[in-house]
């Protein structure tokens, strides 16, 4: 599993020209599942996502988590995170989980985030999406 976490002041997702999800202050998460990923890993990364201290405290130090600030989380599936660009000029996707397996892991990750008490919004799995965000900082982390 690979996640790209971006601290945002806002983010939204459109599908077929219509906005389907929007969040304010919090996180934008791009989610990619790989072959061999398991539910336990999705649960672990959900806990890491909501508890990672990447938001500023009153002194401006990264000392607060998304959960601490009552932040919102937008999760968008992105199979290209499993792409391998090490050979040639075209990415290979042999490491990517099959669509049905990836969707099951994606839904498990989203459910684990929701159980944390954070407000969670999602894109549409497998859809062609247009993602808009305002990266706050910018602050971006990769979890895998």
C-alpha positions as CSV (number, residue, x, y, z in Angstrom):
1,X,0.0,0.0,0.0
2,X,1.2,3.4,-0.8
3,X,-0.3,6.6,0.4
4,X,0.5,10.2,-0.4
5,X,-0.7,12.5,2.4
6,X,-1.0,16.2,1.7
7,X,-1.9,18.8,4.4
8,X,-4.6,20.9,2.8
9,X,-6.7,23.9,3.6
10,X,-9.3,22.5,1.1
11,X,-9.7,19.8,-1.4
12,X,-12.5,18.5,-3.7
13,X,-13.2,15.8,-6.3
14,X,-15.3,16.1,-9.4
15,X,-16.6,13.2,-11.5
16,X,-18.2,13.9,-14.9
17,X,-18.1,17.6,-14.2
18,X,-20.0,17.4,-10.9
19,X,-18.4,17.8,-7.4
20,X,-18.9,14.6,-5.4
21,X,-16.8,15.4,-2.4
22,X,-15.2,18.4,-0.6
23,X,-13.2,18.8,2.6
24,X,-11.8,21.8,4.5
25,X,-8.8,21.9,6.7
26,X,-7.2,18.5,7.0
27,X,-5.7,15.9,4.7
28,X,-5.9,14.8,1.1
29,X,-4.9,11.2,0.7
30,X,-4.0,9.4,-2.5
31,X,-4.4,5.7,-1.9
32,X,-2.7,2.9,-4.0
33,X,-3.0,-0.8,-3.3
34,X,-0.4,-3.4,-4.3
35,X,-0.5,-7.1,-4.6
36,X,-0.1,-8.8,-1.2
37,X,-1.6,-5.9,0.8
38,X,-3.8,-7.0,3.7
39,X,-6.5,-5.5,5.9
40,X,-4.1,-5.2,8.9
41,X,-1.9,-2.9,6.8
42,X,-4.9,-0.7,5.8
43,X,-5.9,-0.5,9.5
44,X,-2.3,0.4,10.6
45,X,-2.0,3.1,7.9
46,X,-5.3,4.6,8.8
47,X,-4.1,4.9,12.4
48,X,-0.9,6.5,11.2
49,X,-2.8,8.9,8.9
50,X,-5.1,10.3,11.6
51,X,-2.4,10.4,14.3
52,X,0.6,11.7,12.3
53,X,1.6,15.0,13.9
54,X,1.9,17.3,10.9
55,X,-0.3,20.2,11.8
56,X,1.1,23.3,13.6
57,X,0.6,24.0,17.2
58,X,0.3,27.5,18.7
59,X,4.1,27.9,18.3
60,X,4.0,26.9,14.7
61,X,5.7,23.5,15.3
62,X,4.4,20.4,13.7
63,X,2.9,18.9,16.8
64,X,-0.8,18.2,16.2
65,X,-2.5,15.4,14.3
66,X,-5.5,15.6,12.0
67,X,-7.5,14.0,14.8
68,X,-6.2,16.7,17.3
69,X,-7.4,19.6,15.1
70,X,-10.7,18.0,14.1
71,X,-9.5,17.9,10.5
72,X,-11.3,16.4,7.6
73,X,-9.9,13.7,5.2
74,X,-10.5,13.3,1.5
75,X,-9.4,9.9,0.2
76,X,-8.9,9.2,-3.5
77,X,-7.9,5.9,-5.0
78,X,-4.9,6.1,-7.4
79,X,-3.6,2.9,-8.8
80,X,-0.7,4.7,-10.5
81,X,1.0,4.8,-7.1
82,X,1.8,1.2,-7.7
83,X,3.5,2.1,-11.0
84,X,7.1,1.0,-11.6
85,X,9.1,3.6,-13.6
86,X,12.5,2.0,-13.1
87,X,12.8,0.5,-16.6
88,X,12.1,2.1,-19.9
89,X,9.8,5.0,-20.5
90,X,6.4,3.5,-19.8
91,X,5.4,2.6,-16.2
92,X,4.7,-1.0,-15.4
93,X,1.8,-1.9,-13.2
94,X,2.6,-5.5,-12.3
95,X,2.7,-4.6,-8.6
96,X,-0.8,-3.1,-8.6
97,X,-3.5,-5.0,-6.8
98,X,-6.4,-6.3,-8.9
99,X,-9.3,-3.9,-9.0
100,X,-11.6,-5.9,-6.8
101,X,-8.9,-6.4,-4.2
102,X,-7.8,-2.8,-4.3
103,X,-11.4,-1.6,-3.8
104,X,-11.8,-3.9,-0.8
105,X,-8.6,-2.5,0.8
106,X,-9.6,1.1,-0.1
107,X,-13.0,0.6,1.6
108,X,-11.3,-0.9,4.7
109,X,-8.9,2.0,4.9
110,X,-11.8,4.5,4.6
111,X,-13.8,2.6,7.3
112,X,-10.8,2.6,9.7
113,X,-10.4,6.4,9.1
114,X,-14.1,6.9,9.8
115,X,-14.0,4.9,13.0
116,X,-11.3,7.3,14.3
117,X,-13.9,10.1,14.5
118,X,-12.6,12.2,11.6
119,X,-15.0,13.3,8.9
120,X,-14.0,11.4,5.8
121,X,-15.0,12.0,2.2
122,X,-14.1,9.9,-0.8
123,X,-13.6,10.0,-4.5
124,X,-15.3,7.4,-6.7
125,X,-13.2,4.2,-7.0
126,X,-12.1,3.5,-10.5
127,X,-13.6,6.7,-12.0
128,X,-11.9,9.4,-14.0
129,X,-11.6,12.1,-11.3
130,X,-10.5,15.7,-11.3
131,X,-8.9,16.5,-8.0
132,X,-8.5,20.1,-6.7
133,X,-6.6,21.0,-3.6
134,X,-4.8,23.7,-1.8
135,X,-1.7,22.2,-0.2
136,X,-1.0,23.9,3.1
137,X,2.7,24.5,3.6
138,X,3.2,22.7,1.2
139,X,3.4,19.6,3.5
140,X,3.4,16.2,1.8
141,X,4.4,12.8,3.1
142,X,4.5,9.3,1.6
143,X,3.5,6.3,3.7
144,X,4.2,2.8,2.5
